[in-house]
Amino acid sequence: MRYLAPILIGLAYVLLMSLLREPHRRRLNAVMVAGAGAAYLSGGGLGGWEFAFTALATWVAYRGLDSWTFIGVGWLMHTAWDIVHDIKGSPLIPSLLDSSFGCAICDPVIALWCFLGGVSVWRIDEFRKAVRSTP
């Protein structure tokens, strides 16, 4: 369950976000990745590096307003930050020791969808086309 639940959460995120129409879906995802970039600020587990990461994540999220690729990069950046926090023992949610670990599994699921162009999975023809055209 330690591995399966985060994957299911990532898939649920994709399913719910797929209900939104473009360009609202892309813009909301840019905002979500910006929020994820600031998620560790209150814990301060990495001191001043938290602010540096948040600044970089904010810039990437801003670029994501017009680019699914930047949103995907933002989720992968957050994955890396989750791994650092998990190794350091400074979880995203202090009362849930595996929260950073789970986030590090969930985020790449979302990033993969973003790299496919954030295409609605409910429009199966568009989703198949996006998957086939990926190099």
DSSP file (Angstrom, degrees, kcal/mol; ACC not computed):
  #  RESIDUE AA STRUCTURE BP1 BP2  ACC     N-H-->O    O-->H-N    N-H-->O    O-->H-N    TCO  KAPPA ALPHA  PHI   PSI    X-CA   Y-CA   Z-CA
    1    1 A M     >        0   0    0      0, 0.0     4,-2.1     0, 0.0     0, 0.0   0.000 360.0 360.0 360.0 -26.4    0.0    0.0    0.0
    2    2 A R  T  4  +     0   0    0      1,-0.2     0, 0.0     2,-0.2     0, 0.0   0.828 360.0  27.8 -59.4 -32.3    3.0    2.3    0.6
    3    3 A Y  T  > S+     0   0    0      2,-0.1     4,-1.2     3,-0.1    -1,-0.2   0.796 119.7  54.0 -96.7 -36.8    3.6    2.4   -3.2
    4    4 A L  H  > S+     0   0    0      1,-0.2     4,-2.6     2,-0.2     5,-0.2   0.908 100.7  57.4 -70.2 -44.0    0.1    1.8   -4.5
    5    5 A A  H  X S+     0   0    0     -4,-2.1     4,-2.4     1,-0.2    -1,-0.2   0.910 106.6  48.1 -58.3 -46.3   -1.7    4.6   -2.7
    6    6 A P  H  > S+     0   0    0      0, 0.0     4,-2.3     0, 0.0    -1,-0.2   0.882 112.0  50.4 -63.9 -34.9    0.5    7.4   -4.0
    7    7 A I  H  X S+     0   0    0     -4,-1.2     4,-2.4     2,-0.2    -2,-0.2   0.928 111.3  48.4 -65.4 -43.7    0.1    6.1   -7.6
    8    8 A L  H  X S+     0   0    0     -4,-2.6     4,-2.5     2,-0.2    -1,-0.2   0.874 110.0  52.3 -64.0 -37.2   -3.6    6.0   -7.2
    9    9 A I  H  X S+     0   0    0     -4,-2.4     4,-2.4    -5,-0.2    -1,-0.2   0.923 109.7  49.3 -63.7 -43.9   -3.6    9.5   -5.8
   10   10 A G  H  X S+     0   0    0     -4,-2.3     4,-2.1     1,-0.2    -2,-0.2   0.911 112.4  47.6 -60.9 -42.8   -1.6   10.7   -8.8
   11   11 A L  H  X S+     0   0    0     -4,-2.4     4,-2.6     2,-0.2    -2,-0.2   0.891 110.4  51.8 -66.3 -39.2   -4.1    8.9  -11.2
   12   12 A A  H  X S+     0   0    0     -4,-2.5     4,-2.7     2,-0.2     5,-0.2   0.902 107.9  52.9 -62.7 -40.4   -7.1   10.4   -9.3
   13   13 A Y  H  X S+     0   0    0     -4,-2.4     4,-2.8     2,-0.2     5,-0.2   0.936 110.5  47.2 -58.5 -47.4   -5.5   13.9   -9.7
   14   14 A V  H  X S+     0   0    0     -4,-2.1     4,-1.9     1,-0.2   107,-0.3   0.914 111.8  50.3 -62.1 -44.0   -5.1   13.3  -13.5
   15   15 A L  H  < S+     0   0    0     -4,-2.6     4,-0.4     2,-0.2    -1,-0.2   0.923 114.3  43.8 -61.6 -44.9   -8.7   12.1  -13.8
   16   16 A L  H >< S+     0   0    0     -4,-2.7     3,-1.4     1,-0.2     4,-0.3   0.924 113.9  49.2 -68.1 -44.0  -10.1   15.1  -11.9
   17   17 A M  H >< S+     0   0    0     -4,-2.8     3,-1.5     1,-0.3    -1,-0.2   0.817 100.8  66.4 -64.9 -29.1   -8.0   17.6  -13.7
   18   18 A S  T 3< S+     0   0    0     -4,-1.9    -1,-0.3     1,-0.3    -2,-0.2   0.663  87.5  69.4 -66.9 -15.0   -9.0   16.1  -17.0
   19   19 A L  T <  S+     0   0    0     -3,-1.4    -1,-0.3    -4,-0.4     2,-0.2   0.735  85.9  84.4 -73.9 -21.6  -12.5   17.3  -16.4
   20   20 A L  S <  S-     0   0    0     -3,-1.5     2,-0.2    -4,-0.3   100,-0.1  -0.525  79.5-125.3 -82.1 148.4  -11.4   20.9  -16.9
   21   21 A R    >>  -     0   0    0     -2,-0.2     4,-1.7     1,-0.1     3,-0.6  -0.581  42.1 -69.4 -88.0 154.4  -11.2   22.4  -20.3
   22   22 A E  T 34 S+     0   0    0      1,-0.3    -1,-0.1     2,-0.2    97,-0.0  -0.530 112.4  24.4 -73.3 150.2   -8.1   24.1  -21.7
   23   23 A P  T 3> S+     0   0    0      0, 0.0     4,-2.3     0, 0.0    -1,-0.3  -0.979 122.1  56.6 -86.9   2.1   -6.6   26.6  -21.1
   24   24 A H  H <> S+     0   0    0     -3,-0.6     4,-2.7     1,-0.2    -2,-0.2   0.871 104.2  55.8 -61.3 -37.3   -8.1   26.5  -17.5
   25   25 A R  H  X S+     0   0    0     -4,-1.7     4,-1.9     2,-0.2    -1,-0.2   0.930 110.3  44.2 -62.0 -46.2   -6.6   23.0  -16.9
   26   26 A R  H  > S+     0   0    0      2,-0.2     4,-2.0     1,-0.2    -2,-0.2   0.928 114.7  48.5 -65.4 -44.7   -3.1   24.1  -17.8
   27   27 A R  H  X S+     0   0    0     -4,-2.3     4,-1.9     1,-0.2    -2,-0.2   0.911 111.4  49.0 -64.4 -42.7   -3.3   27.3  -15.8
   28   28 A L  H  X S+     0   0    0     -4,-2.7     4,-2.4     1,-0.2    -1,-0.2   0.888 110.1  52.7 -64.4 -37.4   -4.7   25.6  -12.7
   29   29 A N  H  X S+     0   0    0     -4,-1.9     4,-2.3    -5,-0.2    -1,-0.2   0.854 106.0  53.5 -66.9 -33.8   -1.9   23.0  -12.9
   30   30 A A  H  X S+     0   0    0     -4,-2.0     4,-1.6     2,-0.2    -1,-0.2   0.912 110.5  47.2 -63.8 -41.5    0.6   25.8  -13.0
   31   31 A V  H  X S+     0   0    0     -4,-1.9     4,-2.3     2,-0.2    -2,-0.2   0.902 110.8  52.4 -65.3 -40.9   -0.9   27.1   -9.8
   32   32 A M  H  X S+     0   0    0     -4,-2.4     4,-2.3     1,-0.2    -2,-0.2   0.899 108.9  48.5 -63.5 -41.5   -0.9   23.7   -8.2
   33   33 A V  H  X S+     0   0    0     -4,-2.3     4,-1.7     2,-0.2    -1,-0.2   0.834 109.5  53.8 -70.6 -29.8    2.8   23.1   -9.0
   34   34 A A  H  X S+     0   0    0     -4,-1.6     4,-0.9     2,-0.2    -2,-0.2   0.920 109.4  48.3 -65.8 -43.1    3.6   26.5   -7.5
   35   35 A G  H >< S+     0   0    0     -4,-2.3     3,-0.6     1,-0.2     4,-0.4   0.894 109.5  52.0 -63.5 -40.1    1.8   25.5   -4.4
   36   36 A A  H >< S+     0   0    0     -4,-2.3     3,-1.0     1,-0.2     4,-0.3   0.870 104.6  58.1 -63.2 -35.2    3.7   22.2   -4.3
   37   37 A G  H 3< S+     0   0    0     -4,-1.7    -1,-0.2     1,-0.3     3,-0.2   0.763 111.3  41.0 -65.6 -24.6    6.9   24.2   -4.6
   38   38 A A  T X< S+     0   0    0     -4,-0.9     3,-1.5    -3,-0.6     4,-0.4   0.380  85.6 102.1-101.3   2.5    6.0   26.1   -1.4
   39   39 A A  T <  S+     0   0    0     -3,-1.0     3,-0.3    -4,-0.4     4,-0.2   0.781  81.4  47.8 -61.4 -30.1    4.7   23.2    0.5
   40   40 A Y  T >> S+     0   0    0     -4,-0.3     4,-1.8    -3,-0.2     3,-0.7   0.497  83.4  95.5 -91.2  -3.0    7.8   22.7    2.6
   41   41 A L  T <4 S+     0   0    0     -3,-1.5    -1,-0.2     1,-0.2    -2,-0.1   0.883  81.4  52.4 -56.5 -42.4    8.2   26.4    3.6
   42   42 A S  T 34 S+     0   0    0     -4,-0.4    -1,-0.2    -3,-0.3    -2,-0.1   0.793 109.7  49.3 -69.2 -26.1    6.4   26.0    7.0
   43   43 A G  T <4 S-     0   0    0     -3,-0.7    -1,-0.2    -4,-0.2    -2,-0.2   0.830  82.8-161.7 -81.0 -32.7    8.6   23.1    8.1
   44   44 A G    ><  +     0   0    0     -4,-1.8     3,-1.8     1,-0.1    -3,-0.1   0.755  31.0 153.6  59.9  25.9   11.9   24.7    7.3
   45   45 A G  T 3  S+     0   0    0     -5,-0.4    -1,-0.1     1,-0.3    -4,-0.1   0.742  75.7  36.4 -60.2 -24.5   13.6   21.4    7.3
   46   46 A L  T >  S-     0   0    0      1,-0.3     3,-1.7    -6,-0.2    -1,-0.3   0.102  99.7-144.5-116.6  21.1   16.3   22.6    4.9
   47   47 A G  T X  S-     0   0    0     -3,-1.8     3,-1.6     1,-0.3     4,-0.5  -0.234  74.2  -0.1  59.6-134.0   16.6   26.2    6.2
   48   48 A G  T >> S+     0   0    0      1,-0.3     4,-1.6     2,-0.2     3,-0.6   0.700 121.6  73.8 -64.4 -20.8   17.3   28.9    3.6
   49   49 A W  H <> S+     0   0    0     -3,-1.7     4,-2.8     1,-0.2    -1,-0.3   0.795  86.5  65.2 -63.8 -26.2   17.3   26.3    0.8
   50   50 A E  H <> S+     0   0    0     -3,-1.6     4,-2.2     1,-0.2    -1,-0.2   0.903 103.2  46.2 -61.0 -40.2   13.5   26.1    1.2
   51   51 A F  H <> S+     0   0    0     -3,-0.6     4,-2.3    -4,-0.5    -2,-0.2   0.891 111.8  50.5 -70.3 -39.3   13.3   29.7    0.0
   52   52 A A  H  X S+     0   0    0     -4,-1.6     4,-2.2     2,-0.2    -2,-0.2   0.927 112.5  47.0 -63.3 -44.3   15.7   29.1   -2.9
   53   53 A F  H  X S+     0   0    0     -4,-2.8     4,-3.1     1,-0.2     5,-0.2   0.923 111.4  51.0 -63.0 -43.4   13.7   26.1   -4.0
   54   54 A T  H  X S+     0   0    0     -4,-2.2     4,-2.3    -5,-0.2    -1,-0.2   0.887 109.1  51.2 -62.9 -39.1   10.4   28.0   -3.7
   55   55 A A  H  X S+     0   0    0     -4,-2.3     4,-1.9     2,-0.2    -1,-0.2   0.934 113.5  44.2 -63.6 -45.7   11.7   30.9   -5.8
   56   56 A L  H  X S+     0   0    0     -4,-2.2     4,-2.5     1,-0.2    -2,-0.2   0.921 113.5  50.6 -64.7 -43.8   12.9   28.5   -8.5
   57   57 A A  H  X S+     0   0    0     -4,-3.1     4,-2.6     1,-0.2    -1,-0.2   0.865 108.2  53.5 -63.0 -36.0    9.6   26.5   -8.4
   58   58 A T  H  X S+     0   0    0     -4,-2.3     4,-2.4    -5,-0.2    -1,-0.2   0.915 109.3  47.9 -64.8 -42.7    7.6   29.8   -8.7
   59   59 A W  H  X S+     0   0    0     -4,-1.9     4,-2.2     2,-0.2    -2,-0.2   0.927 113.0  48.1 -63.4 -44.5    9.5   30.7  -11.8
   60   60 A V  H  X S+     0   0    0     -4,-2.5     4,-1.5     1,-0.2    -2,-0.2   0.912 112.2  49.6 -62.4 -42.4    9.0   27.3  -13.3
   61   61 A A  H  X S+     0   0    0     -4,-2.6     4,-0.6     2,-0.2    -1,-0.2   0.893 108.0  53.7 -63.7 -39.9    5.3   27.5  -12.4
   62   62 A Y  H >< S+     0   0    0     -4,-2.4     3,-1.3     1,-0.2     4,-0.3   0.927 109.5  47.5 -60.1 -44.8    5.0   30.9  -14.0
   63   63 A R  H >< S+     0   0    0     -4,-2.2     3,-1.4     1,-0.3    -1,-0.2   0.811 103.4  65.6 -64.3 -28.5    6.5   29.5  -17.2
   64   64 A G  H >< S+     0   0    0     -4,-1.5     3,-0.5     1,-0.3    -1,-0.3   0.649  77.6  81.6 -69.2 -15.2    4.0   26.7  -16.8
   65   65 A L  T << S+     0   0    0     -3,-1.3    -1,-0.3    -4,-0.6    -2,-0.2   0.804 111.8  22.1 -58.3 -25.8    1.1   29.1  -17.4
   66   66 A D  T <  S+     0   0    0     -3,-1.4     2,-0.4    -4,-0.3    -1,-0.2   0.272 123.8  58.0-121.4   8.5    1.9   28.6  -21.1
   67   67 A S    <>  -     0   0    0     -3,-0.5     4,-1.4    -4,-0.2    -1,-0.2  -0.920  49.3-164.3-151.0 118.2    3.7   25.3  -21.1
   68   68 A W  H  > S+     0   0    0     -2,-0.4     4,-2.5     1,-0.2     5,-0.2   0.829  96.6  62.3 -65.0 -31.5    2.8   21.8  -20.0
   69   69 A T  H  > S+     0   0    0      1,-0.2     4,-2.5     2,-0.2    -1,-0.2   0.926 102.6  48.4 -61.4 -44.4    6.5   20.9  -20.2
   70   70 A F  H  > S+     0   0    0      2,-0.2     4,-2.5     1,-0.2    -1,-0.2   0.873 109.6  52.9 -64.6 -35.6    7.4   23.4  -17.5
   71   71 A I  H  X S+     0   0    0     -4,-1.4     4,-2.0     2,-0.2    -1,-0.2   0.932 109.7  48.7 -64.2 -43.4    4.6   22.1  -15.3
   72   72 A G  H  X S+     0   0    0     -4,-2.5     4,-2.0     1,-0.2    -2,-0.2   0.907 110.4  50.8 -60.5 -42.3    6.0   18.6  -15.7
   73   73 A V  H  X S+     0   0    0     -4,-2.5     4,-2.6     1,-0.2    -1,-0.2   0.907 107.6  54.5 -61.2 -41.5    9.5   19.9  -14.9
   74   74 A G  H  X S+     0   0    0     -4,-2.5     4,-2.2     1,-0.2    -2,-0.2   0.903 107.7  48.9 -59.6 -42.1    8.0   21.5  -11.8
   75   75 A W  H  X S+     0   0    0     -4,-2.0     4,-1.8     2,-0.2    -1,-0.2   0.877 111.9  49.0 -67.3 -36.0    6.5   18.2  -10.6
   76   76 A L  H  X S+     0   0    0     -4,-2.0     4,-2.2     2,-0.2    -2,-0.2   0.867 108.9  53.0 -71.0 -34.5    9.8   16.5  -11.1
   77   77 A M  H  X S+     0   0    0     -4,-2.6     4,-2.2     1,-0.2    -2,-0.2   0.926 109.4  49.3 -60.7 -43.8   11.6   19.2   -9.2
   78   78 A H  H  X S+     0   0    0     -4,-2.2     4,-2.6     1,-0.2    -2,-0.2   0.872 106.7  56.2 -64.8 -35.5    9.1   18.6   -6.4
   79   79 A T  H  X S+     0   0    0     -4,-1.8     4,-2.2     2,-0.2    -1,-0.2   0.939 107.9  47.7 -58.5 -47.4    9.8   14.9   -6.6
   80   80 A A  H  X S+     0   0    0     -4,-2.2     4,-2.2     1,-0.2    -2,-0.2   0.901 111.9  49.7 -61.1 -40.9   13.5   15.6   -6.1
   81   81 A W  H  X S+     0   0    0     -4,-2.2     4,-2.4     1,-0.2    -1,-0.2   0.877 108.5  53.7 -66.3 -37.5   12.7   17.9   -3.1
   82   82 A D  H  X S+     0   0    0     -4,-2.6     4,-2.6     2,-0.2    -1,-0.2   0.912 108.0  50.2 -60.6 -42.8   10.5   15.2   -1.6
   83   83 A I  H  X S+     0   0    0     -4,-2.2     4,-2.7     2,-0.2     5,-0.2   0.923 109.9  49.9 -63.6 -44.7   13.4   12.7   -1.8
   84   84 A V  H  X S+     0   0    0     -4,-2.2     4,-2.4     1,-0.2    -1,-0.2   0.927 113.1  46.8 -59.4 -44.7   15.7   15.1   -0.1
   85   85 A H  H  X>S+     0   0    0     -4,-2.4     5,-2.7     2,-0.2     4,-1.1   0.881 111.3  51.4 -66.3 -37.7   13.2   15.7    2.7
   86   86 A D  H  <5S+     0   0    0     -4,-2.6     3,-0.4     2,-0.2    -2,-0.2   0.931 112.2  45.9 -64.6 -44.7   12.5   11.9    3.0
   87   87 A I  H  <5S+     0   0    0     -4,-2.7    -2,-0.2     1,-0.2    -1,-0.2   0.899 113.5  49.5 -64.1 -40.4   16.2   11.2    3.4
   88   88 A K  H  <5S-     0   0    0     -4,-2.4    -1,-0.2    -5,-0.2    -2,-0.2   0.683 112.5-120.2 -73.2 -17.3   16.7   14.0    5.8
   89   89 A G  T  <5S+     0   0    0     -4,-1.1    -3,-0.2    -3,-0.4    -2,-0.1   0.812  76.0 123.8  80.8  30.9   13.7   12.9    7.9
   90   90 A S      < -     0   0    0     -5,-2.7    -1,-0.1    -6,-0.1   -45,-0.1  -0.703  47.4-163.2-122.1  76.8   11.8   16.1    7.5
   91   91 A P        -     0   0    0      0, 0.0     6,-0.1     0, 0.0   -46,-0.1  -0.146  29.0-118.1 -68.1 156.7    8.5   14.9    6.0
   92   92 A L  S    S+     0   0    0      1,-0.3     5,-0.1     4,-0.1     3,-0.1   0.908 113.0  34.0 -55.2 -47.2    6.0   17.2    4.2
   93   93 A I  S >  S-     0   0    0      3,-0.5     3,-2.5     1,-0.1     6,-0.3  -0.936  82.0-152.1-112.6 106.6    3.3   16.3    6.9
   94   94 A P  T 3  S+     0   0    0      0, 0.0    -1,-0.1     0, 0.0     3,-0.1   0.783  94.1  52.9 -53.1 -32.2    5.2   15.9   10.2
   95   95 A S  T 3  S+     0   0    0      1,-0.2     2,-0.6    -3,-0.1    -3,-0.0   0.600 104.9  59.9 -80.9  -9.5    2.6   13.5   11.6
   96   96 A L    X   -     0   0    0     -3,-2.5     3,-2.2     1,-0.1    -3,-0.5  -0.869  68.3-169.5-119.0  96.1    2.8   11.3    8.5
   97   97 A L  T 3  S+     0   0    0     -2,-0.6     3,-0.3     1,-0.3     4,-0.3   0.751  85.8  49.3 -61.1 -26.2    6.4   10.1    8.3
   98   98 A D  T 3> S+     0   0    0      1,-0.2     4,-3.0     2,-0.1    -1,-0.3   0.317  79.7 103.7 -92.3   8.3    6.0    8.6    4.8
   99   99 A S  H <> S+     0   0    0     -3,-2.2     4,-2.2    -6,-0.3    -1,-0.2   0.888  83.2  43.8 -63.1 -40.4    4.3   11.7    3.4
  100  100 A S  H  > S+     0   0    0     -3,-0.3     4,-2.1    -4,-0.3    -1,-0.2   0.894 114.0  51.7 -69.8 -38.4    7.4   12.9    1.5
  101  101 A F  H  > S+     0   0    0     -4,-0.3     4,-0.8     2,-0.2    -2,-0.2   0.938 112.0  46.1 -60.0 -47.9    8.1    9.4    0.3
  102  102 A G  H >X S+     0   0    0     -4,-3.0     4,-2.5     1,-0.2     3,-0.7   0.893 111.0  52.1 -63.0 -40.5    4.5    9.1   -1.0
  103  103 A C  H 3X S+     0   0    0     -4,-2.2     4,-2.7    -5,-0.2    -1,-0.2   0.873 103.8  58.1 -63.1 -37.1    4.7   12.5   -2.6
  104  104 A A  H 3< S+     0   0    0     -4,-2.1    -1,-0.2     1,-0.2    -2,-0.2   0.724 112.2  41.4 -67.0 -20.8    7.9   11.4   -4.4
  105  105 A I  H <X S+     0   0    0     -4,-0.8     4,-0.7    -3,-0.7    -2,-0.2   0.822 116.2  48.1 -90.3 -38.3    5.9    8.5   -6.0
  106  106 A C  H >X S+     0   0    0     -4,-2.5     4,-1.4     1,-0.2     3,-0.8   0.911 102.7  61.4 -68.0 -45.2    2.8   10.5   -6.8
  107  107 A D  H 3X S+     0   0    0     -4,-2.7     4,-2.7     1,-0.3    -1,-0.2   0.848  98.4  54.0 -59.1 -41.2    4.4   13.5   -8.4
  108  108 A P  H 3> S+     0   0    0      0, 0.0     4,-2.6     0, 0.0    -1,-0.3   0.826 103.6  58.2 -64.9 -27.6    6.1   11.7  -11.3
  109  109 A V  H <X S+     0   0    0     -3,-0.8     4,-1.6    -4,-0.7    -2,-0.2   0.939 111.1  42.0 -62.1 -45.6    2.7   10.2  -12.3
  110  110 A I  H  X S+     0   0    0     -4,-1.4     4,-2.1     1,-0.2    -1,-0.2   0.905 112.7  54.2 -66.6 -41.9    1.4   13.7  -12.6
  111  111 A A  H  X S+     0   0    0     -4,-2.7     4,-2.7     1,-0.2     5,-0.2   0.908 104.7  54.1 -60.2 -42.9    4.6   14.9  -14.4
  112  112 A L  H  X S+     0   0    0     -4,-2.6     4,-1.1     1,-0.2    -1,-0.2   0.929 108.7  48.7 -57.8 -45.8    4.2   12.1  -17.0
  113  113 A W  H  <>S+     0   0    0     -4,-1.6     5,-2.3     1,-0.2     3,-0.4   0.899 110.7  51.5 -60.3 -41.2    0.7   13.2  -17.8
  114  114 A C  H ><5S+     0   0    0     -4,-2.1     3,-2.0     1,-0.2    -2,-0.2   0.906 105.8  54.0 -63.1 -41.8    2.0   16.8  -18.1
  115  115 A F  H 3<5S+     0   0    0     -4,-2.7    -1,-0.2     1,-0.3    -2,-0.2   0.719 102.1  59.6 -66.7 -19.5    4.7   15.7  -20.5
  116  116 A L  T 3<5S-     0   0    0     -4,-1.1    -1,-0.3    -3,-0.4     3,-0.3   0.372 132.2 -95.6 -84.7   4.0    2.0   14.2  -22.6
  117  117 A G  T < 5 -     0   0    0     -3,-2.0    -3,-0.2     1,-0.2    -2,-0.2   0.555  52.1 -87.6  96.0   9.7    0.5   17.6  -22.9
  118  118 A G      < +     0   0    0     -5,-2.3    -1,-0.2     1,-0.2    -4,-0.2   0.816  69.0 178.7  59.7  30.5   -2.0   17.4  -20.0
  119  119 A V        -     0   0    0     -6,-0.4     2,-0.2    -3,-0.3    -1,-0.2  -0.386  37.2 -99.9 -68.2 140.0   -4.5   15.9  -22.4
  120  120 A S    >   -     0   0    0      1,-0.2     3,-0.9    -3,-0.1     7,-0.3  -0.412  22.6-152.1 -61.1 125.7   -7.9   15.0  -21.0
  121  121 A V  T 3  S+     0   0    0   -107,-0.3    -1,-0.2     1,-0.2     3,-0.1   0.636  94.4  67.5 -74.5 -12.1   -8.0   11.3  -20.3
  122  122 A W  T 3  S+     0   0    0      1,-0.2     2,-1.0  -104,-0.2    -1,-0.2   0.686  89.9  65.1 -78.8 -18.8  -11.7   11.4  -20.8
  123  123 A R  S X> S-     0   0    0     -3,-0.9     4,-2.3     1,-0.2     3,-0.8  -0.722  73.1-178.3-101.1  80.3  -11.2   12.3  -24.5
  124  124 A I  H 3> S+     0   0    0     -2,-1.0     4,-2.6     1,-0.3     5,-0.2   0.785  74.7  56.3 -56.8 -35.1   -9.6    8.9  -25.3
  125  125 A D  H 3> S+     0   0    0      2,-0.2     4,-1.8     1,-0.2    -1,-0.3   0.914 111.1  43.5 -65.6 -41.8   -9.0    9.8  -28.9
  126  126 A E  H <> S+     0   0    0     -3,-0.8     4,-2.3     2,-0.2    -2,-0.2   0.884 113.7  51.9 -68.5 -38.7   -6.9   12.9  -28.0
  127  127 A F  H  X S+     0   0    0     -4,-2.3     4,-2.3    -7,-0.3    -2,-0.2   0.928 109.8  48.3 -65.1 -44.8   -5.1   11.0  -25.2
  128  128 A R  H  X S+     0   0    0     -4,-2.6     4,-2.5     1,-0.2    -1,-0.2   0.907 111.2  51.3 -60.8 -41.7   -4.1    8.1  -27.6
  129  129 A K  H  X S+     0   0    0     -4,-1.8     4,-1.9    -5,-0.2    -1,-0.2   0.905 109.9  49.5 -62.9 -41.4   -2.9   10.6  -30.1
  130  130 A A  H  < S+     0   0    0     -4,-2.3     4,-0.5     2,-0.2    -1,-0.2   0.897 111.7  48.6 -64.4 -40.8   -0.8   12.4  -27.4
  131  131 A V  H >< S+     0   0    0     -4,-2.3     3,-0.8     1,-0.2    -2,-0.2   0.910 112.8  47.9 -66.6 -42.2    0.7    9.0  -26.3
  132  132 A R  H 3< S+     0   0    0     -4,-2.5    -1,-0.2     1,-0.2    -2,-0.2   0.833 109.7  52.2 -68.2 -33.0    1.5    8.0  -29.9
  133  133 A S  T 3< S+     0   0    0     -4,-1.9    -1,-0.2    -5,-0.2    -2,-0.2   0.504  82.5 107.6 -85.5  -2.5    3.2   11.3  -30.8
  134  134 A T    <         0   0    0     -3,-0.8   -18,-0.1    -4,-0.5   -19,-0.0  -0.624 360.0 360.0 -76.4 128.0    5.5   11.3  -27.8
  135  135 A P              0   0    0      0, 0.0    -1,-0.1     0, 0.0    -3,-0.0   0.510 360.0 360.0 -67.3 360.0    9.1   10.5  -29.0
